[in-house]
Amino acid sequence: MKASRGREVMYVTEHEFELPMGYLDSDGTLHRHGVMRLATAADEILPMKDPRVRALPTYLIVILLSRVVIRIGTITDINPGVIEGLFSQDLTHLQELYNHINGLSARRIEITCPHCSIEFLAEAPPPGESTATPWTGSTRRSPDSDSSSIGPTPN
């Protein structure tokens, strides 16, 4: 996501969004339009130290979004309480936007069926990932992996 202006390269770091439902503030005002910025390494790392995330790992998205959402409507003090007050549909929308703008979403590619020639979109997993061999966090081989192999599965 970069835009070129002459010889200078300008990166787009802020993205506007519209919430499907909207955030309802304490005065009853509905806020739907907002802005999210790209995440930094600190945005990804520092929430892991938060005691709320350590106690409940699913709380991570609340902390992440409270760090990267700059504005929702006229509200500029975005804190975990504001994110907690979102409707579930809006939370999901922001989580998907976060994944998309930070390059964490699966890529969509156009595929043509070799048999019937029908074209359709399919999601390609990020490089290095496979649903058949999910990431376990370990790059070490088992000490007996070679001795336990019996070769390919027979047909």
RACORVEN-V727512 format. One record per run of one state. SS is the DSSP state (H for helix, E for strand, L for the rest). FROM is the first residue (numbers start at 0). LEN is the number of residues. Records with the same first field share a line. If there is no record, write none. Layout:
# RACORVEN-V727512
SS = FROM-LEN, FROM-LEN
This chain:
# RACORVEN-V727512
L = 0-1, 5-2, 11-2, 24-5, 37-3, 49-1, 55-1, 72-2, 75-4, 84-3, 101-5, 112-6, 124-20, 148-7
E = 1-4, 7-4, 13-11, 29-8, 68-4, 74-1, 106-6, 118-6
H = 40-9, 50-5, 56-12, 79-5, 87-14, 144-4
